[in-house]
Amino acid sequence: MDSAQLLDILGNENRRRILQLLSHKPCYVSEIADRLSVGPKAILDHLDMLERAGLIECSNEQRRKYFHIAGNVQLEVSVSPHLYGVETNSIMISVEEQRRLRQEYSSMALLNLNDELRRLHSLRRELMLAQRSTQARIAELMNLCAEMIDQIISDHLEAEILLALVTGTRRVEMLSEELNIPANKIDKGLHQLKEKGMIIERQKKWYIR
């Protein structure tokens, strides 16, 4: 799913409340309306948008339409002085892996499953802490790079381009979209930096020299 579309969808409080409710169990329309104290027509509109986005699905059971979460989606938003990024990831496992896990866990007692869930949640927290620490180091390094670039480059456009290239190689079109600057101006800035011996071009990609 497009990240911008997902952000727009989750920008509505009632749609977030619907997803939160469905994350606990499948529900039918009137049940959702009662739990959220929102009219059925408005709920249907929200459900339709969520279903078209692929976040939820519906199934017919006992003459009622039940809605449930369609799958695992992770939305990650990063905002810092030198970074803005939105990434959507679909978290899926193969049918074979799903079958293997069910075979492994189905033989466990509820207490053992509880212990396994706690272990996995603990592992998830550790990974999140490691991610935060890494992000903090990246932000600090970007600050240092920006200070260094400001000392050696006086042109604002060239400084922006050089700072973007610090994080990895880029094509002209990528830089134009990322920096929201016309491609012809980006191309001019790149060649000025090339003349200064600070970057090089290989196969239409630009690198820090």
Number of C-alpha atoms within 10 A of each C-alpha: 13 10 16 12 11 15 14 9 18 15 11 11 10 16 18 15 15 22 19 12 17 19 13 10 11 18 19 17 18 16 13 21 18 11 12 14 11 13 13 15 12 12 20 15 12 18 21 14 15 22 17 11 15 14 19 19 19 17 13 10 9 7 7 12 15 18 22 22 22 15 12 11 15 9 12 11 11 10 10 12 9 14 11 10 10 13 13 16 12 11 9 11 10 8 9 9 11 12 11 12 11 11 11 10 13 11 10 12 9 11 9 12 14 12 11 14 12 12 12 12 12 12 12 12 12 12 12 12 12 12 12 12 11 12 14 13 12 16 16 14 13 20 15 12 15 18 12 13 16 15 10 9 14 10 10 11 16 20 20 18 21 23 20 20 17 14 12 11 16 19 18 19 15 14 21 18 11 13 15 10 13 13 17 12 13 23 16 13 20 22 16 14 18 17 11 9 11 14 17 16 16 9 6 11 13 20 19 18 9
